[in-house]
């Protein structure tokens, strides 16, 4: 089938923090099968992956992801205890600037939108003009984790709060076929209700002394790491609580929005066992994304044939 006959394909890339590396595998599989998306809409990490695709920097993103270790991930976290987020995001922003500094969304050869949320009003904001880097920083500004980003007088945060998997954006931009990539399908299941739960707390574990011994820098880093990422006994850290809260909200919103505006194809990588901050597990996530996309190629071919007829 020629490119002229093929219906316009849009892809909606959902949020999911470290699970978002799966988008790389999804996009690579679609490209290899000859179904390169013409329209890309992304939220949070989905916006980052989508931006690298539309700027032909998917290889660079994969190389960066593959280079991450636990230590390197922690090194990118520039803590900011006096502001409106745990992290300033400057180190990650500098990395984006390094590769995308001069890129504006208007100059892209494919249509691209990064979705963000306006603080105060809750408006869904489609960033489709201006600096690509600024659009990405706003789209992945997780509330409480990263500082909000001000664009045109609006304070913007993560778009997952209003449109976690932006199928509607792809439709509005003219996509005949919309592929949705849902990174949370195997995390929350059916979102069932737990009945008759007794309100007895678990016995308290031994309380660890939070005081730091002297001025030991290594102990300070260890304590900070534990407070942010949680303790070894399974107790969640600050970031885990906020991220899980956001993802639960995102999952509920996504179900509602996808029910009202369903995609033509849904790709659901089984990445539930990858933690939200497990950015060092990129290889595994990418492979899972590729496997999930491969399973949908035959159905995608059928949809393309039907709409091209």
C-alpha positions as CSV (number, residue, x, y, z in Angstrom):
1,X,0.0,0.0,0.0
2,X,1.5,3.4,-0.9
3,X,1.9,6.2,1.5
4,X,-0.6,8.3,-0.5
5,X,-3.3,5.6,0.1
6,X,-2.6,5.1,3.8
7,X,-4.9,6.9,6.2
8,X,-3.4,9.5,8.5
9,X,-2.1,7.8,11.7
10,X,-2.0,9.5,15.0
11,X,-0.5,8.2,18.2
12,X,-1.4,9.2,21.8
13,X,1.5,8.5,24.2
14,X,0.4,8.3,27.8
15,X,2.3,9.2,31.0
16,X,3.9,6.8,33.4
17,X,7.3,8.1,34.5
18,X,10.0,5.4,34.0
19,X,7.5,3.1,32.4
20,X,7.5,5.6,29.6
21,X,10.7,4.1,28.1
22,X,8.3,1.5,26.7
23,X,7.2,4.2,24.2
24,X,10.6,3.8,22.5
25,X,9.9,0.1,21.8
26,X,6.4,0.9,20.6
27,X,7.5,3.6,18.2
28,X,10.4,1.5,16.8
29,X,8.1,-1.4,16.1
30,X,5.5,0.7,14.3
31,X,8.3,2.3,12.2
32,X,9.7,-1.1,11.2
33,X,6.2,-2.3,10.3
34,X,5.8,0.8,8.0
35,X,3.2,2.6,10.2
36,X,5.1,5.7,11.2
37,X,2.7,8.0,13.0
38,X,1.9,11.3,11.2
39,X,0.5,13.0,14.3
40,X,1.9,12.7,17.8
41,X,0.2,13.8,21.0
42,X,2.0,13.1,24.3
43,X,1.5,13.7,28.0
44,X,4.4,13.8,30.4
45,X,7.0,11.1,29.5
46,X,4.9,10.4,26.5
47,X,5.5,14.0,25.3
48,X,9.3,13.5,25.7
49,X,9.3,10.2,23.7
50,X,7.0,11.7,21.1
51,X,9.2,14.8,20.7
52,X,12.3,12.6,20.2
53,X,10.4,10.7,17.5
54,X,9.3,13.8,15.5
55,X,12.8,15.3,15.7
56,X,14.5,12.1,14.6
57,X,16.2,11.7,18.0
58,X,14.8,8.4,19.0
59,X,18.2,6.8,18.8
60,X,19.7,9.5,21.1
61,X,16.9,9.0,23.6
62,X,17.4,5.2,23.7
63,X,21.1,5.7,24.1
64,X,20.5,8.1,27.0
65,X,18.0,5.7,28.6
66,X,20.3,2.7,28.3
67,X,23.1,4.7,30.0
68,X,21.2,5.3,33.1
69,X,22.1,3.5,36.4
70,X,20.6,4.0,39.8
71,X,23.4,6.4,40.7
72,X,23.0,8.4,37.5
73,X,19.3,8.7,38.0
74,X,19.9,10.1,41.5
75,X,22.4,12.5,40.1
76,X,19.8,14.1,37.9
77,X,17.6,14.9,40.9
78,X,18.4,18.5,41.9
79,X,16.5,18.8,45.1
80,X,14.6,22.1,45.9
81,X,13.2,22.2,49.4
82,X,12.3,25.9,49.3
83,X,10.1,26.0,46.3
84,X,6.9,24.5,44.8
85,X,8.4,21.1,43.9
86,X,10.9,18.6,45.3
87,X,13.1,19.0,42.2
88,X,14.0,22.1,40.2
89,X,14.2,20.1,37.0
90,X,17.2,22.2,35.9
91,X,19.5,19.2,35.2
92,X,16.9,17.4,33.1
93,X,16.0,20.7,31.4
94,X,19.7,21.2,30.6
95,X,19.8,17.8,29.0
96,X,16.8,18.6,26.8
97,X,18.3,22.0,25.9
98,X,21.4,20.2,24.8
99,X,19.5,18.3,22.1
100,X,16.5,20.4,21.3
101,X,17.5,24.0,22.2
102,X,16.8,25.6,18.8
103,X,13.7,23.5,17.9
104,X,10.3,25.1,17.7
105,X,7.1,23.1,17.3
106,X,6.0,24.9,14.2
107,X,9.1,23.8,12.3
108,X,8.5,20.1,12.9
109,X,7.6,18.0,9.8
110,X,5.0,16.1,11.7
111,X,2.1,17.5,13.8
112,X,3.0,17.4,17.5
113,X,1.2,18.5,20.7
114,X,2.4,18.3,24.3
115,X,-0.5,18.3,26.8
116,X,-0.3,20.3,30.1
117,X,-2.6,21.4,32.8
118,X,-3.1,25.0,34.0
119,X,-2.9,25.5,37.7
120,X,-5.9,27.3,39.3
121,X,-8.3,26.7,36.4
122,X,-7.6,23.1,35.5
123,X,-7.7,24.0,31.8
124,X,-6.3,21.4,29.4
125,X,-3.5,23.2,27.5
126,X,-2.3,22.0,24.1
127,X,1.2,23.2,23.5
128,X,1.6,23.3,19.7
129,X,3.7,26.4,19.1
130,X,6.9,27.8,20.4
131,X,9.8,26.2,22.2
132,X,9.7,22.4,22.2
133,X,11.8,22.2,25.3
134,X,9.5,24.5,27.3
135,X,6.5,22.5,26.1
136,X,8.1,19.3,27.4
137,X,9.1,20.7,30.7
138,X,5.5,21.9,31.3
139,X,4.0,18.6,30.2
140,X,6.1,16.5,32.6
141,X,6.0,19.0,35.6
142,X,4.6,16.4,38.1
143,X,2.9,18.4,40.9
144,X,4.9,18.3,44.0
145,X,7.9,16.7,42.2
146,X,8.9,19.3,39.6
147,X,8.3,23.1,39.8
148,X,5.4,24.4,37.6
149,X,6.4,26.0,34.4
150,X,5.2,29.5,33.4
151,X,4.3,29.9,29.7
152,X,2.4,33.0,28.4
153,X,1.4,33.9,31.9
154,X,-0.1,30.5,32.7
155,X,1.4,28.2,35.4
156,X,1.4,24.7,33.9
157,X,1.9,21.2,35.3
158,X,1.7,17.6,34.1
159,X,-1.0,17.1,31.5
160,X,-1.9,13.6,32.9
161,X,-4.2,15.3,35.4
162,X,-6.6,16.2,32.6
163,X,-5.8,14.1,29.6
164,X,-3.5,11.1,30.4
165,X,-3.7,9.5,27.0
166,X,-4.5,12.3,24.5
167,X,-6.6,10.5,21.9
168,X,-8.8,13.5,21.6
169,X,-5.9,15.6,20.5
170,X,-5.0,13.2,17.7
171,X,-8.6,13.3,16.5
172,X,-8.7,17.1,16.5
173,X,-5.5,17.2,14.5
174,X,-7.0,15.1,11.7
175,X,-5.9,11.5,12.5
176,X,-8.1,8.9,10.8
177,X,-6.6,6.1,12.8
178,X,-5.6,6.7,16.4
179,X,-3.2,4.4,18.4
180,X,-3.3,4.8,22.2
181,X,-0.4,3.7,24.3
182,X,-1.5,3.0,27.8
183,X,1.3,2.3,30.4
184,X,-1.0,1.7,33.3
185,X,-3.3,-1.1,32.0
186,X,-1.8,-3.8,34.1
187,X,-1.0,-1.7,37.2
188,X,-4.5,-0.9,38.4
189,X,-6.5,-3.7,36.9
190,X,-10.2,-3.1,37.2
191,X,-9.9,-0.6,40.1
192,X,-12.0,-2.8,42.3
193,X,-13.5,-2.0,45.7
194,X,-12.2,-3.7,48.8
195,X,-15.2,-4.5,51.1
196,X,-15.3,-5.1,54.9
197,X,-11.8,-4.0,55.7
198,X,-11.1,-3.8,59.4
199,X,-9.5,-0.5,60.5
200,X,-6.7,-2.1,62.5
201,X,-3.3,-0.7,61.9
202,X,-0.3,-3.0,61.3
203,X,2.0,-3.2,64.3
204,X,4.6,-0.4,64.1
205,X,8.0,-1.4,63.1
206,X,11.0,-0.3,65.0
207,X,11.3,3.5,64.5
208,X,14.6,4.4,63.0
209,X,16.5,7.3,64.5
210,X,16.4,10.1,61.8
211,X,19.3,12.0,63.3
212,X,22.4,12.1,61.2
213,X,25.6,11.0,62.9
214,X,27.7,14.2,63.0
215,X,28.2,15.7,59.5
216,X,28.5,12.5,57.6
217,X,27.6,13.4,54.0
218,X,27.1,9.9,53.0
219,X,24.6,9.4,55.8
220,X,22.8,12.6,54.8
221,X,22.5,11.3,51.2
222,X,21.2,7.9,52.4
223,X,18.6,9.6,54.6
224,X,17.5,11.8,51.8
225,X,17.3,8.9,49.4
226,X,15.2,7.0,51.9
227,X,12.8,9.9,52.5
228,X,12.3,10.4,48.7
229,X,12.2,6.8,47.5
230,X,11.0,5.0,50.6
231,X,12.5,2.4,53.0
232,X,13.5,-1.1,52.3
233,X,10.6,-2.5,54.3
234,X,8.1,-1.4,51.7
235,X,7.1,1.9,53.4
236,X,6.6,4.5,50.6
237,X,8.7,7.6,50.3
238,X,7.5,11.1,49.6
239,X,7.8,10.8,45.9
240,X,6.2,7.4,45.7
241,X,3.2,8.7,47.6
242,X,2.8,11.6,45.2
243,X,3.5,9.6,42.1
244,X,1.1,6.8,43.0
245,X,-1.6,9.3,43.9
246,X,-1.2,11.0,40.5
247,X,-1.2,7.7,38.7
248,X,-4.4,6.5,40.4
249,X,-6.1,9.8,39.4
250,X,-4.6,9.4,35.9
251,X,-5.9,5.9,35.6
252,X,-9.5,6.8,36.6
253,X,-9.5,9.8,34.2
254,X,-8.0,7.8,31.4
255,X,-10.8,5.1,31.7
256,X,-13.5,7.8,31.5
257,X,-11.9,9.6,28.5
258,X,-11.1,6.5,26.5
259,X,-14.6,5.2,27.0
260,X,-16.0,8.4,25.6
261,X,-13.5,8.7,22.7
262,X,-12.0,5.2,22.2
263,X,-8.9,4.8,20.0
264,X,-8.8,2.5,17.0
265,X,-5.9,0.5,18.4
266,X,-4.7,0.2,22.0
267,X,-1.2,-0.8,22.9
268,X,-0.7,-1.8,26.5
269,X,2.9,-2.7,27.5
270,X,3.0,-5.0,30.5
271,X,5.2,-2.7,32.6
272,X,3.4,-2.8,35.9
273,X,6.4,-4.4,37.6
274,X,8.6,-1.5,36.7
275,X,8.6,1.2,39.4
276,X,7.8,4.8,38.6
277,X,11.4,5.8,39.4
278,X,13.1,2.7,37.8
279,X,14.6,4.8,35.0
280,X,17.6,2.4,35.0
281,X,15.4,-0.4,33.7
282,X,15.1,1.1,30.2
283,X,16.1,-2.0,28.3
284,X,13.4,-4.1,29.9
285,X,10.7,-1.4,29.3
286,X,11.7,-0.9,25.7
287,X,11.5,-4.6,25.0
288,X,8.1,-4.8,26.7
289,X,6.9,-1.9,24.6
290,X,8.1,-3.6,21.4
291,X,6.4,-6.9,22.3
292,X,3.1,-5.1,23.0
293,X,3.2,-3.2,19.7
294,X,4.1,-6.3,17.8
295,X,0.9,-8.0,19.0
296,X,-1.2,-5.2,17.5
297,X,0.4,-5.0,14.1
298,X,-1.9,-7.4,12.4
299,X,-5.0,-5.6,13.7
300,X,-3.5,-2.3,12.7
301,X,-3.0,-3.6,9.2
302,X,-6.7,-4.6,9.1
303,X,-7.8,-1.1,10.2
304,X,-5.6,0.6,7.7
305,X,-6.9,-1.6,4.9
306,X,-10.5,-1.0,5.9
307,X,-10.1,2.8,5.9
308,X,-8.0,2.9,2.8
309,X,-10.6,1.0,0.8
